[in-house]
């Protein structure tokens, strides 16, 4: 799963970014980390002009506020990434040494369709590598580089960067489950099971963790337990098409045909509204 820290965080404001950036500024003064790695700057209420986007002037003020915060605490990776989003809104791509731009441009390329992302993978990897030159200790960027390498078939490199993310942030369940999925691809099932179970101890309600555990249990032939993990995934994330597909596949082998048919029907319903590819 693509992620920066734990899950994407959307911060909306009503009419001004002032309070948000005051908060960032004070957090930087206190040398505290603020979880703003991936957020959208879209107001809940429109400006007087009717625009649904922040004004250029407010974006410039936001840029200055983040830059001041980073001057006080250059190691605040969250503020770097948030600044990157502001710079992208301003179309300021002129600084080749901006880690936040490279990181967020890489993420932006990842938000495209599967076919487009596959075509862009070399660029995605290059952007994350560039960002890591400036922010080598950012767990989120290491995780995202690992995801890009995994999609590109570079499992060894992906595993290395997931391990790096976990060295930097041992409680990072997203990276741990991504590591497990990559270990599974490499045929290292026991290690993958261990990492997935550790992730679910850290974050018991992480749907992707239960989904990956279901896949692994299916791999080793524990179909009943696998079905339960897919059911748990659906409880936590009812709009997860892959979980319905996997549950239907397992149930067809176990025998509850009616439940299998319902899961299959739900998969088709969701897949029509979702262009993602499914395992």
C-alpha positions as CSV (number, residue, x, y, z in Angstrom):
1,X,0.0,0.0,0.0
2,X,1.2,3.5,-0.9
3,X,1.5,5.5,2.2
4,X,3.6,8.2,3.8
5,X,3.3,7.4,7.5
6,X,0.3,5.3,8.5
7,X,-2.7,6.4,6.3
8,X,-3.3,9.4,4.2
9,X,-4.5,12.3,6.3
10,X,-6.7,14.9,4.7
11,X,-6.7,18.3,6.4
12,X,-9.5,20.7,5.3
13,X,-9.9,24.2,6.4
14,X,-12.9,26.5,6.3
15,X,-11.7,29.8,5.0
16,X,-8.0,30.3,5.9
17,X,-4.8,28.3,6.2
18,X,-3.7,30.6,9.0
19,X,-4.6,28.3,12.0
20,X,-3.2,25.3,10.3
21,X,0.2,26.9,9.7
22,X,0.2,28.5,13.1
23,X,-0.1,25.0,14.4
24,X,2.8,23.8,12.2
25,X,4.9,26.7,13.2
26,X,4.4,26.1,16.9
27,X,5.0,22.4,16.4
28,X,8.3,23.2,14.7
29,X,9.2,25.5,17.6
30,X,8.7,22.6,20.0
31,X,10.6,20.2,17.7
32,X,7.6,17.9,17.5
33,X,6.7,15.8,14.5
34,X,3.4,16.8,12.8
35,X,1.7,14.1,10.8
36,X,1.0,16.1,7.6
37,X,2.9,13.9,5.1
38,X,0.1,13.6,2.6
39,X,-2.8,16.0,2.7
40,X,-5.0,17.9,0.4
41,X,-5.4,21.6,0.6
42,X,-9.0,22.1,-0.3
43,X,-11.4,24.3,1.7
44,X,-14.7,23.1,3.1
45,X,-16.2,26.5,2.3
46,X,-15.4,28.5,-0.8
47,X,-13.9,31.9,-0.9
48,X,-16.0,34.9,-1.6
49,X,-14.9,34.6,-5.2
50,X,-16.6,31.2,-5.4
51,X,-13.3,29.4,-6.1
52,X,-12.9,25.9,-4.5
53,X,-9.1,26.3,-4.4
54,X,-7.0,28.4,-2.0
55,X,-5.9,31.7,-3.5
56,X,-2.4,32.2,-4.8
57,X,-1.7,34.7,-2.0
58,X,-2.7,32.2,0.7
59,X,-0.6,29.5,-0.9
60,X,2.4,31.9,-0.9
61,X,1.7,32.7,2.8
62,X,1.5,28.9,3.4
63,X,4.8,28.4,1.6
64,X,6.5,31.0,3.8
65,X,5.1,29.6,7.0
66,X,6.4,26.1,6.2
67,X,9.7,27.4,5.1
68,X,10.0,29.3,8.4
69,X,9.1,26.1,10.3
70,X,11.7,24.1,8.4
71,X,14.3,26.8,9.1
72,X,13.7,26.1,12.8
73,X,13.6,22.3,12.4
74,X,15.1,21.1,9.1
75,X,14.6,17.5,10.1
76,X,10.8,17.7,10.2
77,X,10.0,15.4,7.2
78,X,6.3,15.9,7.6
79,X,6.6,19.7,7.1
80,X,8.9,19.0,4.1
81,X,6.2,16.9,2.4
82,X,3.5,19.3,3.3
83,X,5.5,22.1,1.8
84,X,5.9,20.0,-1.3
85,X,2.2,19.9,-1.8
86,X,2.0,23.7,-1.5
87,X,4.8,24.1,-4.1
88,X,3.0,21.8,-6.4
89,X,-0.2,23.8,-6.1
90,X,1.9,26.9,-7.0
91,X,3.5,25.0,-9.9
92,X,6.9,25.8,-8.5
93,X,9.0,23.0,-9.8
94,X,12.1,25.0,-10.3
95,X,14.1,23.8,-7.3
96,X,16.0,20.6,-8.3
97,X,17.2,20.2,-4.7
98,X,13.7,20.1,-3.1
99,X,13.1,16.7,-1.5
100,X,9.5,17.5,-0.9
101,X,8.9,18.1,-4.6
102,X,10.6,14.8,-5.6
103,X,8.7,12.9,-2.9
104,X,5.3,14.3,-3.8
105,X,5.8,14.1,-7.5
106,X,6.6,10.5,-7.1
107,X,3.4,10.0,-5.1
108,X,1.4,12.0,-7.7
109,X,2.7,9.6,-10.4
110,X,1.5,6.7,-8.2
111,X,-2.1,8.0,-8.2
112,X,-2.6,7.2,-11.9
113,X,-4.2,4.1,-13.3
114,X,-2.3,0.8,-13.1
115,X,-1.3,1.0,-16.8
116,X,0.0,4.6,-16.5
117,X,1.8,3.8,-13.2
118,X,3.5,0.9,-14.8
119,X,4.7,3.1,-17.7
120,X,5.9,5.7,-15.2
121,X,7.7,3.4,-12.8
122,X,11.2,4.4,-13.7
123,X,10.2,8.0,-13.1
124,X,8.5,7.2,-9.8
125,X,11.6,5.3,-8.6
126,X,13.9,8.1,-9.7
127,X,11.8,10.7,-7.8
128,X,11.8,8.7,-4.6
129,X,15.6,8.1,-4.9
130,X,16.1,11.8,-5.4
131,X,14.0,12.6,-2.3
132,X,16.0,10.1,-0.3
133,X,19.3,11.9,-1.1
134,X,18.0,14.8,1.0
135,X,15.8,12.9,3.5
136,X,17.5,9.5,3.9
137,X,15.9,8.9,7.3
138,X,12.3,9.4,6.1
139,X,10.4,6.2,6.7
140,X,7.5,7.1,4.5
141,X,9.7,7.8,1.4
142,X,11.6,4.5,2.0
143,X,8.2,2.7,2.1
144,X,7.0,4.3,-1.1
145,X,10.3,3.5,-2.9
146,X,9.9,0.0,-1.7
147,X,6.4,-0.1,-3.2
148,X,7.7,1.2,-6.5
149,X,10.5,-1.3,-6.6
150,X,8.1,-4.1,-5.8
151,X,5.8,-3.1,-8.7
152,X,8.9,-3.0,-10.9
153,X,9.8,-6.6,-10.0
154,X,12.8,-5.5,-8.0
155,X,12.0,-7.6,-4.9
156,X,15.4,-7.5,-3.3
157,X,15.6,-3.7,-3.4
158,X,12.0,-3.4,-2.2
159,X,12.7,-5.6,0.8
160,X,15.8,-3.5,1.6
161,X,13.8,-0.3,1.7
162,X,11.0,-1.8,3.7
163,X,13.5,-2.9,6.2
164,X,15.0,0.6,6.2
165,X,11.6,2.1,6.9
166,X,11.1,-0.3,9.8
167,X,14.5,0.4,11.2
168,X,13.5,4.1,11.2
169,X,10.0,3.4,12.5
170,X,9.5,0.0,14.0
171,X,5.8,0.6,14.6
172,X,5.1,1.3,10.9
173,X,2.5,-1.3,10.2
174,X,2.0,-0.2,6.6
175,X,5.6,-0.8,5.7
176,X,5.6,-4.1,7.7
177,X,2.7,-5.5,5.7
178,X,4.2,-4.2,2.5
179,X,7.4,-6.1,3.5
180,X,5.3,-9.2,4.1
181,X,3.6,-9.0,0.7
182,X,7.0,-8.7,-1.0
183,X,8.5,-11.6,1.0
184,X,5.5,-13.6,-0.2
185,X,6.3,-12.8,-3.8
186,X,9.9,-14.0,-3.1
187,X,8.6,-17.3,-1.7
188,X,9.7,-16.5,1.9
189,X,6.3,-17.5,3.4
190,X,7.4,-18.1,7.0
191,X,9.0,-14.7,7.2
192,X,6.0,-13.1,5.6
193,X,3.7,-14.7,8.1
194,X,5.8,-13.5,11.0
195,X,5.9,-9.9,9.7
196,X,2.2,-9.8,9.1
197,X,1.3,-11.1,12.5
198,X,3.7,-8.6,14.1
199,X,2.0,-5.8,12.1
200,X,-1.5,-6.9,13.3
201,X,-0.2,-6.9,16.9
202,X,0.9,-3.3,16.3
203,X,-2.3,-2.3,14.4
204,X,-5.1,-4.9,15.0
205,X,-7.7,-3.2,12.8
206,X,-5.5,-2.7,9.7
207,X,-7.5,-4.2,6.9
208,X,-4.6,-4.7,4.5
209,X,-2.8,-6.7,7.2
210,X,-5.7,-9.1,7.6
211,X,-6.0,-9.4,3.8
212,X,-2.3,-10.3,3.4
213,X,-2.6,-12.8,6.3
214,X,-5.5,-14.4,4.5
215,X,-3.4,-14.7,1.4
216,X,-0.6,-16.3,3.3
217,X,-2.8,-18.7,5.2
218,X,-4.4,-19.7,1.9
219,X,-0.9,-20.4,0.5
220,X,-0.1,-22.8,3.3
221,X,-3.5,-24.6,3.0
222,X,-5.2,-23.2,6.1
223,X,-8.4,-22.3,4.2
224,X,-10.7,-21.9,7.1
225,X,-8.4,-19.4,8.8
226,X,-7.8,-17.7,5.5
227,X,-11.6,-17.2,5.0
228,X,-11.9,-15.7,8.4
229,X,-9.1,-13.2,7.7
230,X,-10.9,-12.2,4.5
231,X,-14.2,-11.8,6.4
232,X,-12.3,-9.7,8.9
233,X,-10.9,-7.5,6.1
234,X,-14.4,-7.0,4.8
235,X,-15.7,-6.0,8.2
236,X,-13.0,-3.4,8.5
237,X,-13.2,-2.2,4.8
238,X,-16.5,-3.1,3.2
239,X,-15.5,-1.6,-0.1
240,X,-12.4,-3.8,-0.6
241,X,-13.0,-5.7,-3.9
242,X,-10.0,-8.0,-3.6
243,X,-11.2,-9.3,-0.2
244,X,-14.5,-10.3,-1.7
245,X,-12.8,-12.0,-4.6
246,X,-10.4,-13.9,-2.4
247,X,-13.2,-14.9,0.0
248,X,-15.3,-16.2,-2.9
249,X,-12.4,-18.2,-4.2
250,X,-11.8,-19.8,-0.8
251,X,-15.5,-20.5,-0.1
252,X,-15.9,-22.3,-3.5
253,X,-13.3,-24.7,-2.3
254,X,-14.7,-25.1,1.2
255,X,-18.3,-25.5,0.2
256,X,-20.5,-22.6,1.5
257,X,-21.7,-21.9,-2.1
258,X,-24.4,-19.3,-1.1
259,X,-21.8,-17.1,0.7
260,X,-19.3,-17.6,-2.1
261,X,-21.9,-16.4,-4.6
262,X,-22.7,-13.3,-2.5
263,X,-19.0,-12.5,-2.2
264,X,-18.5,-13.0,-5.9
265,X,-21.5,-10.7,-6.7
266,X,-20.1,-8.0,-4.4
267,X,-16.8,-8.2,-6.1
268,X,-18.3,-7.7,-9.5
269,X,-20.4,-4.7,-8.2
270,X,-17.4,-3.0,-6.7
271,X,-15.1,-3.8,-9.6
272,X,-17.4,-2.0,-12.0
273,X,-16.9,1.2,-10.0
274,X,-13.2,0.6,-9.5
275,X,-10.7,0.4,-12.3
276,X,-8.0,-1.1,-10.0
277,X,-6.5,-4.4,-10.9
278,X,-7.1,-7.3,-8.6
279,X,-4.9,-10.2,-7.5
